[in-house]
């Protein structure tokens, strides 16, 4: 019950921060930070696949509703929610396989790899669907790279703030 309450609070806060603050952030035409994938990143490791996908869809469709973006956020969040076990296994190895993983007890490098994989795939799907043209391939690559770097930094800072507050 406590996990549902915490995830509900995270859901509302991340959507509010994204819609009210970060959506108005546009640096050099490339940098659009997205912090809302943090909800999927922080989901419990043993969550049911159906619950995870439904939550990812609801999160993405809420962002699509506020941004009037036609489902691209829902698609991006569904892709990372679906690929999440693969990224967890890649970043954390045996500790994920044996369900002994504690996210904040894992080495920083593993957490960084996990967050980076999730954000890079999310941004690749999101911006590819947004631009949807091979004529602007360089612009697409720059947007994915710069936004991913800024989003990864923002998510890592947020994760460290959450960890310090929870101690």
Helices and strands as residue ranges (DSSP letters): H 2-20, G 22-24, H 38-41, H 49-67, H 72-92, H 94-97, G 103-105, H 108-131, G 134-136, H 137-166
